[in-house]
């Protein structure tokens, strides 16, 4: 017999978690190895249950699904995490996927589709309903545009300076920036110097901190 797919379900609605377990175990290839009421419990169980796939509720007390996904992927990068929710909250979903989630499912998914999604996630596929994929793409574009607008307004940067400032923030070296943007290293250094001047900083670390402060500032 083919090795069974081990699934851990993390959801503070334990009745729903049990229902999902019952549905999944109608398929002989799937074994539910644990139920967790929050992200902490999911993390605690991981060393003993050896799950292949985690079905993760996005909103839970103590530790939500976004944080738990990040922690699980950091410690168990081979594990597939699929986010479960009752609504299409694009900010949460985008954050979870950025933290390594393999996709997203609505809790009212049919039993057959749920089983197929677990198998697909186990095989390395990304699980995104079409309407959610569109919503996430839109949200991602909005986040990128928002970052650019924030830097432009805060420091009166040109479009190219904003582009390079974001690359500095993401850890690119001058050489990597030059290569990616097809600029000479001298031109890149000039842009970086201009960014120091506009952020009123004297070195890369200070500039990155100034950029980070603007990007993380809540309106």
N, C-alpha and C positions, 0 to 999 in steps of 0.2 A: 504494500500500500504506500502511496506517496506520503511523504512527511506532512503532518497537519500544520496549518497556519495557526500560531498561537496569538490570541487577541486579548488585550487588556482594555476594559471599558471604564472610562473615568467620567462620571456624571453624578451630580449631587441629587438628582431625582432617581432614587434607587429602584423605584418601580419601573421606570423607563429603562434603566440599565439592565434589569432582569429580563424585560421584554426583548430588548436587543439581543441579549444572550440567548434567549430561547429561539429567536429567529435564526441567528447565526449557526447555532448548533444543529439545525435541521440539515445542514450540509456536512457531510462526513469529512470534508477536507479542513474544517475549521474547528478549533478548540478554544473556548473562552477560558483563559487561565486566571482571570482576576477581575474584581469589580472594585472601583475606588470612588470615594465621594468627593474628592477634590484633588488638586494637583500634587499636594504633599503626599497623600496616600498612594497616588500613582507612582511617584518617584520612589517611595519606600518599597513598593512591591516589585519594581523592575529587576533588582538583583536576584530575586528568587523565582519570579514567574517566567523570565526570559521571553518576553513577548516579542513577536515579529511585527505586529501592527497594534497601535494604540488608537482607539476611538475616543477622542477628547472633546468633552463639552467645552464651549468657549467661555461661558460665564459660570464660575463656581466660587464658593466662599474660600477664604484662606489663601489659595493660590489659583488664579484663573488659568484657562487653557493656553493663553499666549505665553505666559511665563513658564508654565509646565512644559510646553512644547520646546521652548528654548533650552531648558535644563535637560530634558530627555535627549534632545539631539546633540547637545554638548557632550553628554556622558555615554550615549549609545547611538552614535551616528548612523548605524545600519538599520535602526528601527524606523518604521514608517509611521507617521502620525497623521491621522485624518481628523479634521475638525468637525464637530457636530454642533448644530445650533438650530433654533426654531425660527430664526429671522436672518435676513441677508444684511448683516452689519459689515459693510465693506472695510471700515477702518480696522476692526478686530481681525477680519479675515486676512487683509493685506499684511498686518503685523505678524500673524501666525505663519503665513507662507514665507515671509521674509526671515522668520526664525526657523525655517526648515520643514514646516508641515507639507505633507504630500498632497493636500487638497482639502476639500470642504464638502459637507453633505448636510442637507436639511433633515431634521429628525423625523419628518413625516415620510421619508423615503420608503418605497415598497420593500418588502422582504427580499425579493429576488434582486432588486437593484442594490440593496445593502450588501448582500453576499458577493455580488459581482464587484462592487467597489472595493471590498476588503481584498479580494483576490487580485484586482488590478493594482491596488496600492502595494501589495506584497511583491508584485512583479515589476514594480518601479514606475508605474504610470502616475500621472498627476490627475487627481479627481476634482474636476470643476464643472458643475452644471453650466450650460452655455450662457444663461442669463447672468449667472454670478461671474463668469469669466469676463463678460462685457463690463459689469459693474466694477470689478477689480481693476481692469485695464484703465477705466475712466478715473478711478480713484488714484491709481499710480501716476497717471499724467498730471492730476491735480496736485499731488504731493510734490512732484518734480517742479512744476510751475511755481508753486508756493515758495519753495526753497529759493528759486532764482529771484523771485520778486522781493523776498525778504532781504537778500544780500544786496540787490541793486538799490533798494531804498535805504538800507542802513548805511552803506558805504559809498553810495554814488558810483558804483562800478559799471564798467561797460559790459556788454554781453560776453565778450571773450574773457574779461577779468572774472566775471561770475563763474564761467565754465571752469577756469583754472582754479579758482578758489574752492569750488566744490571738489575738484580732483585732489587738491591738497588736503582737504578735510577727510577725504576717503583714503588717504595714505599714499597717493602717487608721489614718486620722486620727480625731480625736474626732468630727468632723462626719460622716464615713462610718459610724462606729460608731453614732452617734445615728440616722442615717437607716436603717441596716440593722436595728437593734433597736427602732426606733420609740420612742426615748427623747428627752427634751429634752437640749440640749447641756449644761445645768447639771447634770442628773442624771448624764450621762456623765462630766463632769469630777469629780463626787463619787466615782464608782466608780474612776476613774483615780487620784485622790488616795489612796483606800483601798488600791489596788494598790501605790502607792509605799510606803505605810506598811508593808504586809505583806511586801513584798520588801526593806524597809530600804534604799530608794533615794530619790534626790531629784529625778530627772527621767526622761523617757521612755527615753532611750538606756540609762541605767543599769538601769531596770526590764526593758527588753527583753533586755539581757545576762543579767540574773539569771534571767529566764524561760528563755532559750536554754540556760543552763547546766543547769537542771533537766531540760529536755526532751531534751538530748543526753547526759545522764549514763547510763552503762551500769551495770546492776545488778551 
